[in-house]
């Protein structure tokens, strides 16, 4: 009798529903190995896509930021009577003054197009902008111990861009109705010498700006009053920067946006010296728009993988309910094969999305997995109706996942409600099960 006792204990453990649930939990954890491998593939393909984007934008143009224009006037401090003839007067102080526009208006449009690098599509744009406004009389007060002598012959207009090489045509400025040509000024700036034109009574400018770029377009509100009107044919804008538009209209055909930025709270003065380092803050005080990709398949795939544990657990729970309620025995290897098919969904989703888009790839991958698992369960569960039930569960799961992926703002709420509903369903279906009896025995009491 003694040798049979361990066998009875082992058989009781094998028949225990609690032990089977623990075993299913271990299978879910085991299947995280292929899920982790799929995540690695997603990251690798995303990196390859990013390299393709980098290659295209290097040649076409990257993020563009328009900072300016600003009037730059070198000056000298004239000697006073008290310093006439001294060594100090012979080394008169020299400074460079920067003056920002009183008013700046930026208007124009952005036309997007898709560039291909291998199987990857990279969105880029052409921007046709017009910068117009005027400067007030330059004020040199408080700079230097004595009278100031502006070096008008060295004055120039400065315009900073992230990538001046992406300009589509020779850049010119209409300064008081005179056309002048810009010239390079370092890596990220261009300038136009003004000379005596800078001391005219009026200092009005108009700059037609045609440039290429990708991903984002932003501007620095250098005017005491800055107004921007922008329209584009891109339907998924994300407004970024320190200031949001005062009004915007987004449709399937594109968007229109309008900014109005006063100088209050801007973080830099209307005039400053080059030595004060104010110019560096211009690069970080911006407003603009990022052209988001409507559906990023790699981001969607990475988000969907996060629900793999939940999907495996719910599918295994559905099969386990048939064991409890219908007395069907399902082997661990059969659970494992069903789990492998569900893990393959994420790889199918990603690989198809690179060619047919996320929506179509999701539909094809989920339909394939549902058909495979349902047909397999028809043999495992012994009845077509039971397999159809498993297929219906999978359709509900994949439909639920698609809703979560496309409605990120409500993902937490939807997930919580779905889990509550799943738990309530399991409790309802198993409310009459006698867990102390053999598997499949159902209590007969009402």
C-alpha positions in Angstrom: 0.0 0.0 0.0 2.8 2.3 0.7 4.1 2.6 -2.9 0.6 3.6 -4.1 0.3 6.6 -1.7 2.7 8.8 -3.7 0.8 7.9 -6.9 -2.5 8.9 -5.4 -1.0 12.1 -4.2 0.5 12.8 -7.6 -2.8 12.0 -9.3 -4.7 14.3 -6.9 -2.3 17.1 -7.6 -2.6 16.5 -11.4 -6.4 16.6 -11.1 -6.3 19.7 -8.9 -7.7 22.8 -10.7 -5.5 25.0 -8.5 -2.5 23.2 -9.7 -3.6 23.5 -13.3 -4.1 27.2 -12.9 -0.6 27.5 -11.5 0.7 25.5 -14.5 -1.1 27.8 -16.9 0.5 30.8 -15.1 3.9 29.2 -15.7 3.0 28.7 -19.4 2.1 32.4 -19.7 5.5 33.3 -18.1 7.3 30.8 -20.4 5.7 32.4 -23.5 7.2 35.8 -22.5 10.5 34.5 -24.0 9.2 34.6 -27.6 7.3 37.8 -26.7 10.7 39.4 -25.6 12.2 38.2 -28.9 9.4 40.0 -30.8 10.0 43.1 -28.8 13.7 42.9 -29.9 12.7 42.7 -33.5 10.4 45.7 -33.1 13.2 47.8 -31.7 15.6 46.7 -34.4 13.1 47.6 -37.2 12.4 50.9 -35.6 16.1 51.6 -35.5 16.4 50.7 -39.1 13.5 53.0 -39.9 15.2 55.8 -37.9 18.4 55.4 -39.9 16.5 55.7 -43.1 14.8 58.9 -41.8 18.2 60.3 -40.8 19.6 59.5 -44.2 16.8 61.3 -46.0 16.6 64.3 -43.7 20.4 64.8 -44.0 20.0 65.3 -47.7 16.6 67.0 -47.7 16.6 69.0 -44.5 15.7 68.3 -40.9 13.8 70.3 -38.3 13.6 74.0 -39.2 13.6 76.9 -36.8 13.3 80.5 -38.0 14.9 83.0 -35.5 14.9 86.6 -36.7 15.5 88.8 -38.4 17.4 91.1 -36.1 19.3 94.3 -36.8 22.9 94.2 -35.8 24.9 97.4 -35.5 28.5 97.6 -34.2 29.3 100.8 -32.3 32.1 102.7 -30.6 32.1 104.8 -27.5 33.4 108.3 -28.2 35.9 109.8 -25.8 34.6 112.4 -23.4 36.3 115.6 -22.3 37.6 114.0 -19.1 39.2 111.1 -21.0 40.4 113.0 -24.1 44.0 112.1 -24.8 44.2 109.3 -22.2 45.2 105.8 -22.9 41.6 104.7 -22.3 40.3 107.0 -25.1 42.8 105.5 -27.5 41.3 102.1 -26.8 37.7 103.2 -27.2 35.1 100.6 -26.2 33.7 98.6 -29.1 30.4 96.7 -28.9 27.8 95.0 -31.1 24.2 95.9 -30.5 21.3 93.6 -31.5 17.8 95.1 -32.1 14.7 93.1 -32.5 11.7 94.1 -34.7 8.8 96.2 -33.4 6.5 94.0 -35.4 7.0 90.7 -37.1 4.4 88.9 -39.2 5.1 85.4 -40.5 2.7 83.8 -43.0 2.7 81.0 -45.4 2.0 77.4 -46.1 3.6 74.0 -45.8 3.3 71.3 -48.5 4.2 67.8 -47.5 5.3 64.8 -49.5 6.6 61.3 -48.9 10.1 60.2 -49.7 11.1 56.5 -49.8 14.2 54.8 -48.6 13.9 51.1 -49.2 10.5 50.0 -47.8 10.3 53.0 -45.4 8.4 56.2 -46.2 9.7 59.5 -44.8 7.5 62.6 -44.6 9.2 65.8 -45.6 7.9 69.3 -46.4 8.4 72.5 -48.4 7.6 75.7 -46.6 6.9 79.0 -48.4 6.9 81.7 -45.8 7.0 85.5 -45.8 8.6 87.4 -43.0 7.5 91.1 -42.8 7.8 93.9 -40.3 9.8 96.9 -39.3 12.4 98.1 -36.8 12.2 101.2 -34.6 14.9 103.8 -34.2 18.0 102.0 -32.7 18.5 103.1 -29.1 22.2 103.0 -27.9 21.6 104.7 -24.6 23.1 103.2 -21.4 25.9 101.5 -23.5 29.2 103.0 -22.8 30.4 105.8 -20.5 30.2 108.5 -23.2 28.5 109.3 -26.5 28.0 106.4 -28.9 29.1 106.3 -32.5 27.2 103.6 -34.4 29.2 102.0 -37.2 26.4 102.2 -39.8 28.7 101.1 -42.5 29.1 97.7 -40.8 25.4 97.2 -39.9 23.6 94.1 -41.2 20.4 92.1 -40.9 20.8 88.7 -39.4 18.5 85.6 -39.8 19.1 82.3 -38.1 18.0 79.0 -39.5 18.6 75.4 -38.3 19.7 74.4 -41.8 20.4 77.2 -44.2 21.5 74.7 -46.8 17.9 73.6 -47.2 16.9 77.0 -48.7 15.4 76.4 -52.1 16.4 79.7 -53.8 18.8 82.6 -53.3 17.4 84.5 -50.3 16.8 88.2 -50.7 15.3 90.9 -48.5 13.2 93.9 -49.6 14.6 96.6 -47.3 12.6 99.9 -47.7 11.8 98.7 -51.3 15.4 97.9 -52.1 16.3 94.3 -52.9 19.4 93.0 -51.2 21.0 89.5 -51.2 21.8 87.4 -48.1 25.1 85.8 -47.6 26.3 83.0 -45.3 27.2 83.9 -41.7 28.4 80.8 -40.0 26.8 77.4 -39.9 23.2 78.3 -38.9 22.8 81.9 -40.0 22.7 84.2 -43.0 23.2 87.9 -43.2 22.7 90.8 -45.6 24.9 93.9 -45.2 22.8 97.1 -45.0 25.4 99.8 -44.7 23.9 103.3 -44.8 20.5 101.9 -45.4 20.3 100.9 -41.8 20.1 104.6 -40.7 17.1 105.5 -42.8 14.0 106.9 -41.2 12.1 103.8 -42.1 13.4 100.3 -41.5 10.8 98.0 -43.1 11.6 94.6 -44.4 10.0 91.8 -46.3 11.7 88.4 -46.7 10.3 85.6 -49.0 11.6 82.4 -47.4 11.3 79.1 -49.3 12.9 76.2 -47.5 12.8 72.4 -47.1 12.5 70.5 -43.9 11.0 67.5 -42.1 9.3 66.6 -38.8 8.8 70.1 -37.4 8.7 73.8 -38.1 9.1 76.4 -35.4 9.8 80.1 -35.0 11.2 82.5 -32.4 8.9 85.4 -31.6 11.5 88.1 -31.9 9.0 90.9 -32.6 7.6 93.1 -29.8 4.4 91.9 -31.4 4.7 88.6 -33.3 1.9 87.2 -35.4 2.1 83.9 -37.3 -0.4 82.4 -39.7 0.4 78.9 -41.0 -1.5 76.4 -43.1 -0.5 72.9 -44.2 -1.8 69.8 -45.9 -0.9 67.6 -43.0 -3.8 66.2 -40.9 -2.0 65.3 -37.7 -0.3 68.4 -36.2 1.1 68.6 -32.7 1.5 72.2 -31.6 4.7 72.6 -29.6 6.8 75.3 -27.9 6.2 77.9 -25.2 3.1 79.3 -26.9 0.1 77.5 -28.3 -1.9 78.9 -31.2 -4.6 81.4 -30.3 -6.8 79.6 -32.9 -6.5 76.5 -35.0 -8.6 74.3 -37.3 -7.6 70.7 -38.0 -9.4 68.7 -40.7 -8.6 65.6 -42.7 -7.2 67.8 -45.5 -4.8 69.7 -43.2 -4.7 72.4 -40.6 -4.6 76.2 -40.1 -3.2 77.9 -37.1 -2.6 81.4 -35.9 -0.2 82.6 -33.1 0.0 86.0 -31.5 2.9 86.4 -29.1 3.5 89.7 -27.2 6.9 90.5 -25.8 5.7 90.1 -22.2 7.1 86.9 -20.7 9.3 86.3 -23.7 12.4 85.9 -21.7 14.7 88.3 -23.6 14.8 92.0 -24.2 14.0 94.0 -27.3 17.7 95.2 -27.6 20.8 93.6 -26.1 24.6 93.4 -26.6 26.2 90.4 -28.2 28.4 90.1 -25.0 25.3 89.6 -22.9 24.7 86.1 -24.3 21.0 86.8 -24.9 21.2 85.3 -28.4 21.5 81.8 -26.9 18.1 82.0 -25.3 16.5 82.8 -28.7 17.0 79.2 -29.7 15.0 77.8 -26.8 12.1 80.2 -26.8 10.0 79.0 -29.7 6.5 78.1 -30.9 5.6 75.9 -33.8 4.2 72.6 -35.0 5.4 69.0 -35.3 4.1 66.9 -38.1 3.1 63.7 -36.4 2.9 60.4 -38.3 -0.8 59.5 -38.1 -0.1 55.9 -37.3 3.4 54.8 -36.4 3.4 51.0 -36.9 6.4 50.5 -34.6 4.9 52.4 -31.8 1.6 50.6 -32.2 3.3 47.2 -32.3 5.3 48.0 -29.2 2.1 49.1 -27.4 0.2 46.0 -28.5 3.0 43.7 -27.1 2.4 45.1 -23.7 -1.0 43.4 -23.6 0.5 40.0 -24.5 0.3 38.6 -20.9 -3.3 39.7 -20.6 -4.3 38.1 -23.9 -2.6 34.8 -23.1 -4.1 34.7 -19.7 -7.7 35.4 -20.9 -7.4 32.9 -23.8 -6.0 30.2 -21.5 -8.8 31.0 -19.0 -11.4 30.5 -21.7 -9.9 27.0 -22.5 -9.7 26.2 -18.8 -13.4 27.0 -18.4 -14.2 24.3 -20.9 -12.2 21.9 -18.8 -14.2 22.9 -15.7 -17.7 23.1 -17.3 -17.6 20.6 -20.1 -15.1 18.1 -18.7 -12.7 18.4 -21.6 -9.1 17.6 -20.9 -6.5 19.9 -22.6 -2.9 19.0 -22.5 -0.2 21.5 -21.6 1.4 21.2 -25.1 -2.0 22.1 -26.6 -2.1 25.2 -24.5 1.5 26.0 -25.5 0.7 25.7 -29.2 -2.3 28.1 -28.9 0.0 30.5 -27.0 2.6 30.2 -29.8 0.0 31.2 -32.4 -0.9 34.2 -30.3 2.7 35.2 -30.0 3.1 35.0 -33.7 0.4 37.6 -34.1 2.7 40.5 -33.1 5.4 39.5 -35.6 2.8 39.2 -38.4 1.3 42.6 -37.4 4.7 44.3 -37.6 6.0 42.6 -40.8 2.7 43.3 -42.7 2.5 46.9 -41.4 5.8 47.8 -43.1 4.1 47.1 -46.5 0.3 47.6 -46.2 -0.1 50.0 -43.3 -1.1 49.3 -39.7 -4.9 49.0 -40.1 -4.7 46.4 -42.9 -1.9 44.5 -41.2 -3.8 44.4 -37.9 -6.9 43.0 -39.6 -4.9 40.4 -41.6 -2.8 39.2 -38.6 -5.7 39.0 -36.2 -7.9 37.2 -38.8 -5.1 34.7 -39.5 -4.5 33.9 -35.8 -8.2 33.6 -35.0 -8.7 31.2 -37.9 -5.7 29.1 -36.9 -6.6 28.9 -33.2 -10.3 28.3 -33.8 -9.6 25.5 -36.3 -7.1 23.9 -34.0 -9.5 24.1 -31.0 -12.2 22.4 -33.1 -10.1 19.2 -32.8 -8.9 19.9 -29.3 -12.4 20.6 -27.8 -14.2 18.1 -29.9 -17.0 20.3 -31.1 -17.3 23.1 -33.6 -19.5 25.2 -31.3 -16.8 25.2 -28.6 -14.2 26.2 -31.1 -16.5 29.0 -32.4 -16.7 30.2 -28.8 -12.9 30.4 -28.5 -12.9 32.2 -31.9 -15.4 34.7 -30.6 -13.3 35.3 -27.5 -10.3 36.0 -29.7 -12.3 38.3 -32.0 -13.4 40.2 -28.9 -9.9 40.4 -27.6 -8.3 41.7 -30.8 -11.2 44.1 -31.4 -10.7 45.4 -27.8 -6.9 45.8 -28.4 -7.5 47.8 -31.6 -9.8 50.1 -29.6 -7.1 50.6 -27.0 -4.4 51.2 -29.6 -6.4 53.8 -31.5 -7.8 55.6 -28.4 -4.8 56.0 -26.1 -6.6 58.6 -23.9 -9.1 56.0 -22.8 -6.8 53.0 -22.6 -6.7 52.8 -18.8 -10.5 53.1 -18.4 -11.2 50.6 -21.2 -8.7 48.2 -19.8 -10.1 48.4 -16.3 -13.7 47.9 -17.5 -12.6 44.9 -19.7 -10.8 43.2 -16.8 -13.8 43.7 -14.5 -16.1 42.3 -17.2 -13.9 39.3 -17.8 -13.6 38.5 -14.0 -17.4 38.9 -13.6 -18.0 36.5 -16.5 -15.7 33.8 -15.1 -17.3 34.1 -11.7 -20.8 33.8 -13.2 -19.9 30.8 -15.3 -18.2 29.0 -12.4 -20.6 29.9 -9.7 -22.0 26.3 -9.6 -18.7 24.4 -9.9 -17.8 22.2 -7.0 -14.1 22.9 -6.7 -13.6 20.1 -4.2 -14.9 17.5 -6.6 -13.2 16.0 -9.7 -12.8 18.3 -12.7 -16.0 18.8 -14.6 -18.4 17.9 -11.8 -20.9 20.6 -11.3 -22.9 21.2 -8.1 -26.6 20.4 -8.6 -27.9 22.6 -5.9 -29.7 25.7 -7.0 
